[in-house]
Amino acid sequence: MLKCLIVLQRLDIWLSGGNDLCVWNRKLDLLCKTSHLSDTGISALIEIPKNCVVAAVGKELIIFRLVTPTGESLEWDILEIKRLLDHQDNILSLVNVNDLSFVTGSHVGEMIIWNILDWTVQARECNFWDPSPQLDTQQEIKLCQKPNDISIHHFTWDEENVFAAVGRGLYVYNLQMKRVIACQKTAHDSSVLHIAKLPNRQLISCSEDGSVRIWELREKQQLAAEPVPTGFFNMWGFGRVNKQASQPVKKQQENATPCSLELIGDLIGHSSSVEMFLYFEDYGLVTCSADHLIILWKNGERESGLRSLKLFQKLEENGILVHEP
């Protein structure tokens, strides 16, 4: 069963992943293939340097190297180089982040950032469900979580952050700080299936619940450095501050996420699961759903400005609009 495709433009070939890995040219000629890898098949593929590709097979990552034709041999070949066994469950997401790293996400909410050259682990995050580990009461929540609630379905990224669709939530992981800096644990009523980064620190997500939402990453206002007063009179500014009671509050502030994801738009139009979307900066957004609809969305503010500009241009062409000297 075919599960994924990847195009290697530099080598003018493309690869297909299923129970095995196949290499094809533009004329659809099969150049080479691996032996049977797994009954579960290859769930994702990415290209990495040195003519290599990474394939996600179950809970394993397999590094393959493509052998290109030479003067001695005109045949293509594909060789297995290494297997990475750091994940505890099936890998659902695999993407390149930049020239130095790629990232993987699993069914049980593990995210691992890898060095793209030597394939070593650079960072690991397994606590997406609770980015504030100091709260002991959250331990009870972890026992009640269903695996589907923490599955990492999709990634997107920019120069600073990796954005992860984890269960019903959205999480922002800062590559430099190596920690979650913002989250919306219940961004949707059901699993988030696809996300994409928009300009101006914005993020768009779609879900099994049929919703499409737009978010903005904002920095939280710095909280006051002084301890929070306690007691009835201190609520109104009377009395002295209880320093001992304020210590847990201070600790909570230190562990709080420095940014937030704020909902700025909700696109209502689909009646069933929205599987995916494509964003075109100059043309808008296209969403596809299990309700058999494809909807094209436009930026209302931008379109209104364009219509006004065209109107003024038309008036000028017809001599109706005259600029005063």
Backbone bond lengths (Angstrom), bond angles and torsions (degrees), N, CA, C in turn:
res aa  C-N    CA-C-N  psi(-1)  N-CA   C-N-CA  omega(-1)  CA-C   N-CA-C  phi
1 M - - - 1.462 - - 1.522 109.87 -
2 L 1.329 117.05 124.17 1.457 122.34 -179.48 1.525 110.10 -75.63
3 K 1.343 117.13 129.63 1.457 121.08 -176.66 1.529 113.76 -120.96
4 C 1.338 118.37 -24.16 1.453 119.06 -176.44 1.524 111.53 -156.02
5 L 1.330 115.06 155.60 1.461 123.03 178.92 1.523 108.43 -133.68
6 I 1.335 115.57 150.56 1.460 120.49 174.58 1.524 108.41 -147.56
7 V 1.332 116.27 138.86 1.465 122.33 179.14 1.519 108.92 -104.87
8 L 1.328 116.74 128.87 1.461 122.61 174.69 1.527 107.27 -107.73
9 Q 1.333 115.81 88.02 1.461 120.90 -174.54 1.511 112.15 -62.12
10 R 1.324 117.00 -34.83 1.463 120.58 -178.02 1.525 111.40 -61.04
11 L 1.339 116.53 -35.33 1.465 120.80 -179.47 1.535 112.18 -99.16
12 D 1.337 116.17 -2.33 1.462 122.23 178.48 1.533 111.25 60.21
13 I 1.329 115.88 42.50 1.465 121.72 178.33 1.525 108.65 -138.48
14 W 1.332 116.57 170.92 1.456 120.95 171.69 1.514 109.46 -141.04
15 L 1.335 115.96 154.13 1.455 122.34 -175.17 1.520 110.00 -120.52
16 S 1.312 115.94 145.61 1.463 122.26 175.42 1.525 109.03 -122.56
17 G 1.329 114.69 139.26 1.462 119.88 -178.08 1.509 112.35 -119.35
18 G 1.320 116.54 129.30 1.454 123.97 175.32 1.509 108.12 -148.37
19 N 1.303 117.76 -124.05 1.463 120.68 172.72 1.523 112.01 -73.39
20 D 1.346 115.22 -15.95 1.455 121.45 173.35 1.522 107.95 -140.64
21 L 1.337 116.61 177.44 1.459 122.27 -179.54 1.518 108.66 -116.00
22 C 1.342 116.43 123.32 1.455 121.94 -176.16 1.519 110.71 -116.73
23 V 1.335 115.72 145.49 1.463 122.54 178.66 1.532 108.48 -115.61
24 W 1.361 116.08 129.59 1.457 122.39 -174.73 1.521 110.62 -127.99
25 N 1.345 115.74 156.74 1.455 119.15 171.70 1.529 110.05 -104.51
26 R 1.330 117.74 -175.83 1.465 121.95 -176.97 1.528 112.54 -63.93
27 K 1.319 116.13 -27.85 1.461 120.38 -178.33 1.532 112.41 -85.67
28 L 1.328 115.66 8.43 1.469 122.87 -179.92 1.522 112.83 67.81
29 D 1.328 116.22 24.87 1.463 120.96 173.48 1.526 109.41 -82.74
30 L 1.332 117.13 131.43 1.452 121.24 176.43 1.519 108.91 -75.74
31 L 1.344 116.79 115.82 1.457 121.58 -176.56 1.526 112.26 -86.39
32 C 1.337 117.03 -40.46 1.464 121.83 176.86 1.516 108.53 -169.73
33 K 1.317 116.59 167.68 1.458 121.44 178.53 1.514 110.20 -155.09
34 T 1.328 115.97 159.47 1.457 120.93 176.35 1.524 108.99 -86.13
35 S 1.310 115.36 172.55 1.458 120.28 170.82 1.528 108.68 -75.91
36 H 1.320 117.05 174.33 1.466 121.96 179.09 1.526 109.56 -58.70
37 L 1.354 117.00 123.43 1.456 121.14 -176.17 1.514 113.08 -93.07
38 S 1.344 116.10 -48.48 1.461 120.09 -174.43 1.516 109.54 -165.40
39 D 1.341 115.61 150.33 1.461 119.63 175.16 1.535 111.27 -69.42
40 T 1.349 116.58 -28.31 1.467 119.87 178.65 1.517 111.60 -73.35
41 G 1.325 117.32 -27.49 1.459 121.43 176.33 1.516 113.77 84.77
42 I 1.339 114.54 173.09 1.464 122.39 178.56 1.527 108.02 -84.68
43 S 1.337 116.64 121.38 1.467 120.20 -177.18 1.519 113.01 -90.99
44 A 1.350 118.43 -22.33 1.464 120.94 -178.68 1.520 109.75 -158.97
45 L 1.347 115.86 153.48 1.461 123.26 -179.74 1.522 109.94 -137.90
46 I 1.334 117.34 142.07 1.458 121.84 169.86 1.528 109.21 -140.48
47 E 1.318 115.53 157.53 1.466 121.53 175.26 1.517 109.32 -95.35
48 I 1.335 117.12 139.37 1.456 123.31 174.45 1.529 108.05 -130.96
49 P 1.340 118.64 169.75 1.468 120.64 -175.45 1.530 114.15 -61.03
50 K 1.323 114.89 169.25 1.463 125.07 175.88 1.527 112.05 66.56
51 N 1.353 115.63 38.06 1.472 120.97 178.33 1.530 112.53 58.14
52 C 1.318 116.24 34.39 1.471 120.62 -178.59 1.532 111.14 -112.83
53 V 1.320 114.92 157.21 1.460 122.34 171.87 1.524 108.14 -132.36
54 V 1.342 115.34 153.65 1.459 121.52 176.22 1.522 107.86 -112.33
55 A 1.326 116.20 130.42 1.462 122.01 179.05 1.524 109.05 -117.97
56 A 1.333 115.74 131.84 1.464 121.16 174.58 1.520 108.44 -91.46
57 V 1.343 116.47 116.96 1.468 122.75 -178.69 1.529 107.84 -127.62
58 G 1.338 116.61 102.98 1.460 119.37 -175.55 1.506 110.35 63.05
59 K 1.334 118.27 -125.98 1.460 121.90 177.30 1.528 112.45 -95.84
60 E 1.327 117.42 8.54 1.465 122.10 -179.06 1.523 111.65 -106.80
61 L 1.341 114.97 150.82 1.457 122.39 166.47 1.523 107.54 -109.90
62 I 1.327 116.67 127.16 1.462 120.82 -179.49 1.523 108.47 -113.81
63 I 1.336 116.28 126.25 1.464 122.51 177.63 1.527 108.26 -93.30
64 F 1.328 116.33 123.52 1.462 122.04 176.27 1.523 109.22 -115.17
65 R 1.321 115.54 146.44 1.473 121.11 174.02 1.518 109.48 -115.59
66 L 1.328 115.63 131.91 1.460 121.32 177.28 1.515 109.77 -87.97
67 V 1.317 115.37 129.61 1.467 121.77 177.47 1.525 107.14 -101.69
68 T 1.338 115.80 112.36 1.460 120.84 -176.72 1.522 110.93 -84.52
69 P 1.331 118.23 157.92 1.472 121.29 178.65 1.529 111.68 -60.96
70 T 1.325 115.81 144.30 1.468 122.32 178.09 1.524 108.77 -130.20
71 G 1.319 114.93 -176.51 1.464 118.94 178.17 1.513 112.39 -64.66
72 E 1.336 116.09 -30.29 1.461 120.35 -178.92 1.523 112.20 -82.42
73 S 1.343 116.38 -32.31 1.457 119.80 -178.37 1.526 109.57 -139.24
74 L 1.312 116.05 131.22 1.457 121.37 179.87 1.521 112.18 -94.95
75 E 1.320 116.37 4.83 1.457 121.25 -176.62 1.529 111.22 -92.65
76 W 1.341 115.38 144.65 1.454 121.73 169.70 1.525 108.96 -84.67
77 D 1.340 115.34 152.25 1.461 119.30 174.59 1.532 108.78 -148.16
78 I 1.315 116.22 160.10 1.463 121.71 178.14 1.520 108.20 -135.00
79 L 1.352 115.84 124.63 1.453 121.58 -172.74 1.525 110.57 -117.91
80 E 1.328 116.14 138.22 1.467 120.47 174.17 1.520 108.74 -80.39
81 I 1.369 115.69 126.50 1.461 121.14 -175.79 1.524 112.38 -102.58
82 K 1.354 116.14 -44.66 1.465 118.49 -174.41 1.516 110.24 -159.66
83 R 1.343 116.11 153.75 1.466 122.82 174.07 1.522 108.85 -119.61
84 L 1.350 115.81 131.57 1.456 122.07 179.10 1.520 107.92 -107.34
85 L 1.329 116.65 124.60 1.466 121.91 -170.32 1.521 112.37 -118.21
86 D 1.327 117.90 35.52 1.458 120.75 -173.91 1.523 114.00 -83.84
87 H 1.324 119.39 -18.56 1.460 120.98 -179.12 1.528 110.92 -82.91
88 Q 1.341 115.27 148.98 1.456 121.93 -179.80 1.526 113.05 -94.06
89 D 1.330 117.11 -13.75 1.464 120.59 -178.46 1.529 108.66 -147.53
90 N 1.335 116.16 176.59 1.459 121.42 -174.67 1.526 112.13 -58.10
91 I 1.330 114.96 138.34 1.464 122.38 -179.75 1.521 108.54 -85.57
92 L 1.346 115.99 124.45 1.462 121.68 -178.83 1.519 112.82 -102.91
93 S 1.342 117.50 -26.43 1.463 121.54 -173.97 1.521 110.19 -132.98
94 L 1.340 115.21 140.27 1.460 122.15 -179.67 1.518 108.17 -152.21
95 V 1.345 117.43 116.51 1.465 120.66 -179.15 1.524 110.51 -143.70
96 N 1.346 115.94 153.79 1.455 121.86 168.59 1.520 108.54 -77.97
97 V 1.334 116.71 136.81 1.457 121.31 178.34 1.524 110.57 -98.59
98 N 1.331 117.17 -47.17 1.457 122.74 178.22 1.523 108.09 -158.05
99 D 1.327 116.86 -164.24 1.464 120.57 -178.25 1.520 112.54 -73.00
100 L 1.329 117.52 -9.58 1.462 120.93 -175.57 1.519 113.73 -112.16
101 S 1.329 117.98 -18.15 1.460 119.59 -169.76 1.522 112.18 -142.72
102 F 1.346 114.92 155.47 1.452 121.41 163.90 1.521 107.87 -134.20
103 V 1.332 117.62 162.45 1.456 121.17 -172.26 1.519 110.00 -132.90
104 T 1.333 115.54 145.80 1.461 121.94 178.55 1.527 109.52 -128.36
105 G 1.338 115.62 150.38 1.459 121.08 177.03 1.513 110.42 -135.86
106 S 1.331 117.26 143.64 1.463 121.31 -171.98 1.520 112.18 -115.13
107 H 1.326 114.18 176.19 1.459 122.99 -178.64 1.525 112.65 -66.19
108 V 1.332 117.25 -26.49 1.468 120.76 -178.52 1.529 111.85 -103.80
109 G 1.332 118.08 20.75 1.450 121.48 172.30 1.508 116.40 82.89
110 E 1.325 118.25 19.73 1.464 120.43 175.57 1.530 109.18 -86.32
111 M 1.326 117.01 132.03 1.454 121.96 170.40 1.516 108.81 -118.65
112 I 1.334 116.11 128.65 1.460 120.93 178.57 1.519 108.54 -125.57
113 I 1.339 115.51 131.37 1.465 121.83 174.84 1.525 107.54 -102.60
114 W 1.348 115.56 127.47 1.460 122.32 -173.32 1.519 111.36 -112.94
115 N 1.330 115.40 148.31 1.464 120.82 169.90 1.523 108.32 -72.99
116 I 1.319 116.77 127.80 1.450 120.22 -171.98 1.526 112.69 -76.54
117 L 1.361 117.04 -14.77 1.468 120.43 -176.67 1.525 112.62 -97.53
118 D 1.360 116.89 -43.87 1.471 118.46 -178.04 1.535 112.71 -110.68
119 W 1.352 116.83 0.36 1.473 123.00 172.56 1.529 113.30 64.17
120 T 1.334 116.68 29.35 1.458 121.09 176.42 1.531 109.50 -96.00
121 V 1.344 115.98 160.98 1.459 121.56 -179.60 1.525 109.83 -77.90
122 Q 1.345 116.71 124.87 1.466 121.35 176.56 1.523 111.64 -93.57
123 A 1.317 116.33 -36.89 1.464 120.38 -179.03 1.522 108.57 -159.17
124 R 1.324 115.43 159.10 1.456 121.12 -178.34 1.531 108.88 -143.50
125 E 1.313 117.04 138.47 1.465 122.60 177.17 1.516 108.43 -134.62
126 C 1.332 116.06 122.73 1.470 120.84 -178.32 1.520 112.54 -126.73
127 N 1.335 117.99 8.38 1.455 120.88 -175.12 1.522 111.61 -121.18
128 F 1.328 117.29 45.05 1.449 119.78 -179.28 1.521 111.82 -62.75
129 W 1.315 116.45 -32.61 1.463 119.59 -177.36 1.520 111.56 -66.46
130 D 1.339 118.31 -18.89 1.464 121.08 -178.60 1.517 110.12 -148.88
131 P 1.349 119.35 88.01 1.458 120.84 179.47 1.523 113.79 -73.00
132 S 1.348 118.34 -0.39 1.463 121.80 177.56 1.522 109.18 -118.67
133 P 1.346 118.54 79.52 1.463 121.58 -171.13 1.516 114.41 -67.10
134 Q 1.358 118.93 -5.86 1.457 118.76 -177.98 1.515 112.86 -75.64
135 L 1.349 118.08 -11.93 1.459 120.34 -177.43 1.526 109.88 -86.51
136 D 1.329 116.92 105.40 1.458 120.84 -175.57 1.529 112.09 -65.51
137 T 1.329 117.47 -28.32 1.461 119.83 -177.92 1.518 111.81 -65.30
138 Q 1.332 117.61 -20.24 1.457 120.27 -179.23 1.530 112.18 -71.99
139 Q 1.332 116.62 -17.23 1.459 119.20 179.56 1.520 110.73 -60.24
140 E 1.334 117.97 -34.38 1.455 121.15 178.79 1.519 111.28 -66.69
141 I 1.344 116.14 -33.67 1.469 120.65 -179.81 1.522 109.95 -65.43
142 K 1.330 116.68 -38.50 1.463 120.16 -177.46 1.519 111.09 -59.75
143 L 1.328 117.79 -36.08 1.456 120.94 -178.59 1.522 111.49 -69.23
144 C 1.319 116.18 -25.07 1.467 120.54 -176.89 1.522 112.72 -93.78
145 Q 1.321 117.39 -9.62 1.454 120.07 -177.48 1.519 111.32 -67.05
146 K 1.318 116.89 134.45 1.448 121.18 172.19 1.525 109.14 -83.50
147 P 1.354 118.77 149.31 1.455 119.95 -179.85 1.522 112.86 -54.44
148 N 1.345 117.90 -37.41 1.453 120.62 -178.60 1.524 112.05 -65.42
149 D 1.322 116.95 -22.77 1.455 120.59 -178.46 1.522 112.13 -72.73
150 I 1.323 118.78 -18.55 1.461 120.94 -176.96 1.524 112.51 -122.86
151 S 1.317 118.16 9.99 1.466 120.45 177.80 1.527 109.84 -67.06
152 I 1.329 116.56 137.28 1.469 121.75 177.84 1.522 107.86 -92.09
153 H 1.333 116.37 104.74 1.453 121.12 -174.31 1.525 113.41 -86.51
154 H 1.342 116.74 -29.82 1.462 117.73 -174.00 1.517 110.86 -160.33
155 F 1.345 115.63 154.55 1.460 123.07 175.68 1.521 109.89 -126.77
156 T 1.324 115.48 152.14 1.447 122.15 161.05 1.524 106.42 -143.48
157 W 1.322 118.77 174.89 1.458 119.12 -170.61 1.524 110.73 -159.96
158 D 1.343 115.33 165.39 1.452 122.67 167.53 1.523 107.36 -138.15
159 E 1.325 117.77 -162.09 1.469 120.10 -175.41 1.521 112.60 -66.97
160 E 1.326 117.28 -26.51 1.456 120.58 -173.17 1.520 114.33 -108.90
161 N 1.337 117.34 -30.66 1.459 120.13 -167.72 1.523 112.97 -131.98
162 V 1.335 114.67 157.58 1.457 122.96 166.51 1.525 107.30 -109.09
163 F 1.331 117.21 128.38 1.455 122.68 178.88 1.529 107.45 -103.20
164 A 1.320 116.93 127.28 1.461 121.66 -174.28 1.515 111.16 -120.59
165 A 1.337 115.65 134.47 1.466 121.88 171.62 1.516 106.98 -93.30
166 V 1.327 116.45 106.44 1.463 122.47 -174.46 1.529 108.66 -118.80
167 G 1.331 116.03 108.89 1.454 118.97 -176.98 1.516 111.22 58.68
168 R 1.325 116.32 -124.30 1.464 121.67 177.26 1.519 112.71 -90.15
169 G 1.337 117.18 -0.86 1.458 121.06 -171.23 1.520 114.80 -111.57
170 L 1.333 113.98 171.80 1.461 123.65 176.32 1.518 108.48 -124.19
171 Y 1.332 116.28 135.41 1.458 121.06 -177.88 1.525 109.49 -132.66
172 V 1.337 115.53 142.32 1.464 121.98 179.08 1.523 107.78 -114.86
173 Y 1.331 115.81 118.21 1.471 122.01 -177.78 1.517 108.24 -110.53
174 N 1.344 117.09 120.21 1.454 121.91 -179.85 1.523 110.76 -83.27
175 L 1.318 116.37 125.34 1.465 121.09 -174.72 1.522 112.18 -68.80
176 Q 1.323 117.89 -34.97 1.456 120.46 -178.88 1.530 111.58 -77.09
177 M 1.332 116.15 -45.01 1.467 120.56 -179.36 1.528 112.29 -76.80
178 K 1.339 116.98 -20.30 1.464 123.60 -178.26 1.528 111.36 56.48
179 R 1.333 114.65 50.74 1.458 120.44 178.64 1.524 109.35 -159.78
180 V 1.344 115.27 162.93 1.455 121.47 175.36 1.522 108.44 -75.54
181 I 1.341 117.60 126.44 1.463 120.95 -178.18 1.528 112.21 -108.42
182 A 1.338 117.51 -11.65 1.463 120.27 178.03 1.518 108.90 -161.78
183 C 1.335 116.84 152.50 1.456 119.73 177.75 1.518 111.11 -159.13
184 Q 1.317 114.93 155.73 1.456 124.65 167.48 1.521 105.51 -129.99
185 K 1.338 117.03 98.50 1.464 120.77 -172.43 1.523 112.97 -65.39
186 T 1.321 117.00 -29.29 1.472 121.16 178.13 1.524 108.51 -126.48
187 A 1.316 115.69 63.92 1.467 120.83 179.81 1.523 111.42 -66.77
188 H 1.347 116.37 -29.34 1.464 122.61 178.17 1.525 108.90 -136.20
189 D 1.332 115.94 169.48 1.465 120.98 178.87 1.525 112.41 -82.66
190 S 1.339 116.71 -12.71 1.463 121.33 177.55 1.525 108.65 -142.09
191 S 1.330 117.53 -176.22 1.461 121.44 -172.78 1.530 112.21 -59.31
192 V 1.334 115.30 137.89 1.462 121.84 174.73 1.529 107.89 -81.61
193 L 1.329 116.98 124.84 1.467 121.23 -173.52 1.523 113.62 -99.49
194 H 1.333 117.05 -30.33 1.472 119.30 -174.29 1.524 108.76 -152.35
195 I 1.337 116.47 142.33 1.457 122.04 177.05 1.522 109.45 -139.02
196 A 1.332 116.29 157.48 1.469 120.91 176.91 1.517 108.74 -151.81
197 K 1.320 115.63 147.87 1.465 122.30 178.19 1.508 109.20 -86.36
198 L 1.332 116.25 132.87 1.450 123.18 175.39 1.528 109.03 -108.09
199 P 1.343 118.03 167.35 1.467 119.39 175.22 1.527 111.14 -63.13
200 N 1.336 116.00 167.53 1.462 123.06 174.58 1.527 112.95 61.05
201 R 1.337 116.14 40.48 1.472 122.31 175.41 1.522 112.58 58.59
202 Q 1.321 116.18 33.42 1.459 120.76 179.95 1.527 110.75 -107.28
203 L 1.337 115.36 155.37 1.454 123.34 -177.07 1.525 108.37 -137.34
204 I 1.328 116.46 141.28 1.466 120.16 177.29 1.516 108.94 -120.95
205 S 1.342 116.96 143.16 1.460 121.63 -177.19 1.519 109.57 -139.86
206 C 1.340 115.56 151.16 1.470 120.79 174.23 1.527 108.73 -132.65
207 S 1.334 116.10 159.19 1.462 120.02 -168.09 1.523 112.32 -141.85
208 E 1.322 114.12 166.27 1.463 121.61 173.23 1.531 112.40 -62.74
209 D 1.329 116.82 -21.73 1.467 119.63 -178.63 1.528 112.91 -79.38
210 G 1.334 117.48 0.50 1.464 121.72 177.46 1.515 114.73 89.66
211 S 1.329 117.84 3.85 1.467 120.70 -177.64 1.523 111.50 -97.05
212 V 1.323 114.83 151.99 1.463 123.67 173.38 1.522 106.53 -128.99
213 R 1.320 117.12 124.05 1.466 120.18 -173.23 1.524 111.46 -130.85
214 I 1.333 114.48 149.22 1.458 122.07 179.22 1.526 108.32 -114.44
215 W 1.323 115.47 133.51 1.464 122.58 -175.91 1.519 110.08 -124.26
216 E 1.317 115.50 158.05 1.470 120.64 175.43 1.521 109.23 -128.88
217 L 1.330 115.83 133.06 1.465 121.59 178.57 1.527 108.40 -85.57
218 R 1.318 115.68 117.50 1.457 120.78 -177.54 1.524 109.99 -125.16
219 E 1.336 115.59 148.85 1.460 120.70 174.89 1.518 109.24 -82.12
220 K 1.329 115.40 135.28 1.458 119.59 177.85 1.523 110.27 -73.72
221 Q 1.329 116.03 149.23 1.454 120.11 174.83 1.519 109.35 -68.24
222 Q 1.326 114.81 138.46 1.459 119.29 -179.74 1.526 109.97 -63.71
223 L 1.326 115.44 129.62 1.465 119.92 178.27 1.523 110.25 -74.29
224 A 1.288 115.70 155.21 1.468 120.49 -179.15 1.522 110.24 -60.71
225 A 1.332 115.38 140.60 1.466 119.72 -177.21 1.525 111.30 -74.36
226 E 1.349 116.68 -22.20 1.458 119.00 -178.27 1.524 110.81 -72.39
227 P 1.343 118.03 148.05 1.467 121.11 176.40 1.519 111.12 -60.68
228 V 1.333 116.23 150.56 1.464 121.42 179.86 1.517 109.95 -79.20
229 P 1.342 118.61 128.53 1.476 120.34 178.96 1.518 110.91 -63.54
230 T 1.352 115.96 151.85 1.456 120.91 178.53 1.514 109.37 -124.69
231 G 1.330 116.77 160.75 1.460 121.25 178.74 1.511 112.27 92.50
232 F 1.355 115.61 162.40 1.463 121.42 -174.94 1.528 112.11 -63.05
233 F 1.346 117.04 -49.30 1.460 119.14 -176.86 1.531 111.38 -69.30
234 N 1.318 116.66 -34.50 1.454 119.21 -178.69 1.529 112.32 -68.34
235 M 1.338 116.80 -19.70 1.466 119.44 175.02 1.521 110.24 -60.74
236 W 1.305 116.54 -28.78 1.467 121.18 -177.23 1.527 111.52 -104.96
237 G 1.339 116.10 8.69 1.461 118.59 174.62 1.509 113.96 95.50
238 F 1.347 118.27 5.60 1.459 120.89 179.67 1.533 109.92 -95.03
239 G 1.298 116.12 152.29 1.461 120.62 173.54 1.521 111.88 84.53
240 R 1.340 115.58 179.61 1.464 122.01 -177.21 1.516 110.15 -99.84
241 V 1.335 116.03 154.69 1.458 122.43 -179.24 1.517 110.15 -75.86
242 N 1.316 116.33 134.56 1.453 121.97 175.54 1.526 107.89 -85.59
243 K 1.344 118.90 99.95 1.459 122.93 -174.34 1.513 112.07 -62.64
244 Q 1.340 117.21 -38.01 1.458 119.81 -178.02 1.524 110.92 -66.04
245 A 1.298 117.61 -40.56 1.466 121.14 -178.97 1.515 111.61 -70.44
246 S 1.351 116.92 -23.47 1.461 119.62 -176.90 1.521 112.87 -83.06
247 Q 1.317 119.55 -12.72 1.459 121.84 -176.45 1.520 113.11 -62.60
248 P 1.359 120.73 -44.63 1.470 119.23 177.45 1.528 112.40 -61.18
249 V 1.351 116.65 -34.90 1.460 120.03 178.56 1.513 110.01 -64.42
250 K 1.335 117.18 -43.36 1.454 121.16 179.76 1.520 110.80 -63.05
251 K 1.337 116.69 -41.06 1.459 120.80 178.82 1.519 110.59 -64.05
252 Q 1.342 116.45 -39.19 1.455 120.60 179.76 1.521 110.80 -65.70
253 Q 1.350 117.42 -37.73 1.454 121.28 178.20 1.519 111.11 -64.18
254 E 1.326 117.37 -38.83 1.455 121.10 -178.76 1.522 111.23 -65.64
255 N 1.336 116.99 -34.60 1.458 120.99 -177.37 1.528 113.24 -89.83
256 A 1.338 117.16 -8.26 1.460 120.00 -177.55 1.524 110.38 -67.05
257 T 1.350 116.12 152.05 1.456 120.19 178.22 1.522 109.48 -70.28
258 P 1.350 118.47 137.61 1.466 121.44 -175.00 1.526 113.88 -77.14
259 C 1.328 117.99 -13.43 1.462 121.38 -178.56 1.523 110.11 -129.07
260 S 1.322 116.04 170.42 1.458 121.00 178.39 1.520 109.58 -139.02
261 L 1.336 116.13 154.18 1.456 122.47 173.26 1.524 107.91 -103.32
262 E 1.321 116.35 113.67 1.454 121.44 -176.79 1.531 110.07 -104.75
263 L 1.332 115.99 132.78 1.464 121.42 178.22 1.526 109.39 -73.02
264 I 1.348 117.06 123.58 1.465 120.81 -179.48 1.525 112.09 -121.06
265 G 1.340 118.17 -6.22 1.454 119.57 179.34 1.510 111.85 -162.88
266 D 1.342 117.05 145.19 1.463 123.14 179.63 1.524 107.63 -134.41
267 L 1.335 117.30 113.46 1.458 121.86 -176.54 1.529 108.85 -93.71
268 I 1.309 116.60 110.08 1.467 122.21 -175.48 1.521 109.11 -105.85
269 G 1.324 116.96 121.34 1.459 120.20 -179.22 1.516 113.22 -172.98
270 H 1.338 117.28 -26.96 1.452 121.64 -178.66 1.532 111.01 -94.68
271 S 1.320 115.72 149.69 1.464 121.17 -179.53 1.518 112.73 -110.80
272 S 1.333 117.03 2.30 1.462 120.88 179.19 1.521 109.28 -146.14
273 S 1.306 116.60 -176.49 1.458 122.86 -174.57 1.529 111.93 -53.92
274 V 1.342 116.26 127.76 1.465 121.34 175.23 1.521 107.24 -91.56
275 E 1.324 115.46 110.04 1.463 120.62 -171.25 1.522 112.58 -77.97
276 M 1.344 116.86 -36.49 1.461 119.37 -172.74 1.518 109.06 -166.46
277 F 1.326 116.20 167.31 1.459 121.41 174.05 1.521 109.08 -150.47
278 L 1.331 115.47 162.41 1.459 122.93 174.17 1.515 108.00 -125.46
279 Y 1.329 116.24 134.68 1.461 121.37 179.64 1.516 109.74 -109.98
280 F 1.343 115.76 126.78 1.458 122.73 176.74 1.530 107.24 -118.87
281 E 1.313 116.34 116.57 1.463 120.78 -171.42 1.526 112.44 -56.70
282 D 1.321 117.88 -38.34 1.464 121.08 -176.20 1.519 113.62 -91.35
283 Y 1.325 117.59 -13.37 1.463 119.55 -173.01 1.524 114.01 -120.68
284 G 1.310 118.74 -22.85 1.456 120.29 178.85 1.515 112.89 122.42
285 L 1.328 115.05 -152.22 1.456 122.70 -172.90 1.525 109.77 -124.94
286 V 1.339 116.38 137.66 1.465 121.48 176.61 1.521 108.17 -118.72
287 T 1.335 117.25 124.52 1.462 122.03 179.49 1.530 109.90 -115.45
288 C 1.339 115.60 146.07 1.465 120.51 175.61 1.521 108.86 -127.34
289 S 1.330 115.23 145.09 1.459 119.83 -170.24 1.523 111.17 -138.97
290 A 1.330 114.96 164.06 1.468 121.36 174.33 1.521 112.21 -69.85
291 D 1.336 117.59 -7.26 1.467 120.11 176.06 1.532 111.88 -83.96
292 H 1.366 115.93 8.50 1.475 123.50 177.28 1.527 113.05 70.53
293 L 1.326 116.81 19.12 1.461 120.76 177.80 1.523 110.65 -108.07
294 I 1.327 115.32 142.39 1.462 122.95 168.13 1.519 106.44 -116.21
295 I 1.333 117.78 120.82 1.458 122.14 -175.53 1.523 109.57 -116.58
296 L 1.336 115.76 132.14 1.462 122.26 174.06 1.522 108.49 -98.70
297 W 1.334 116.97 123.37 1.459 122.85 -179.30 1.528 108.93 -109.80
298 K 1.327 115.52 140.46 1.451 121.38 178.76 1.532 109.85 -117.01
299 N 1.334 115.45 152.63 1.448 121.38 173.58 1.526 108.00 -76.58
300 G 1.345 116.99 108.05 1.457 121.44 -173.61 1.513 113.58 -58.51
301 E 1.332 117.29 -42.98 1.462 120.82 -178.81 1.529 111.11 -64.96
302 R 1.328 115.85 -42.77 1.465 120.17 179.80 1.524 111.06 -66.62
303 E 1.344 116.76 -44.01 1.460 120.38 -179.08 1.526 111.50 -64.85
304 S 1.331 116.85 -37.05 1.461 120.43 177.86 1.522 110.63 -63.37
305 G 1.337 116.20 -41.10 1.463 119.90 177.89 1.517 112.45 -64.83
306 L 1.348 116.19 -40.09 1.462 119.93 178.96 1.522 111.32 -65.66
307 R 1.351 116.59 -40.29 1.462 119.79 178.84 1.530 111.30 -64.36
308 S 1.330 116.68 -40.40 1.460 120.28 178.14 1.522 110.96 -63.80
309 L 1.332 116.35 -41.33 1.466 120.67 179.28 1.522 111.17 -63.14
310 K 1.331 117.36 -43.78 1.463 121.08 178.83 1.525 111.44 -64.25
311 L 1.345 115.73 -36.73 1.460 119.77 179.22 1.521 110.98 -63.67
312 F 1.339 117.19 -46.95 1.458 120.77 179.44 1.530 111.22 -63.61
313 Q 1.357 116.58 -38.04 1.463 119.67 177.77 1.519 110.82 -63.47
314 K 1.328 117.20 -40.45 1.459 121.87 179.52 1.521 111.03 -66.00
315 L 1.328 117.16 -41.20 1.458 121.31 178.62 1.519 110.91 -63.83
316 E 1.347 116.10 -38.62 1.458 119.27 178.19 1.528 111.39 -66.56
317 E 1.345 116.34 -40.89 1.465 119.94 179.73 1.524 111.29 -62.74
318 N 1.326 117.56 -35.13 1.471 121.55 -177.84 1.536 111.94 -88.04
319 G 1.307 116.73 2.39 1.455 120.69 178.52 1.497 114.20 73.61
320 I 1.321 118.46 10.69 1.462 121.32 -179.95 1.524 110.93 -77.42
321 L 1.324 116.67 -38.28 1.455 121.93 -179.93 1.513 108.69 -98.37
322 V 1.329 116.88 117.50 1.467 122.24 -177.94 1.514 107.84 -118.77
323 H 1.342 115.92 128.25 1.478 120.83 178.22 1.517 108.68 -78.89
324 E 1.339 116.47 133.44 1.450 120.56 177.17 1.518 109.24 -73.95
325 P 1.346 116.74 143.22 1.480 119.92 179.72 1.525 111.39 -68.38
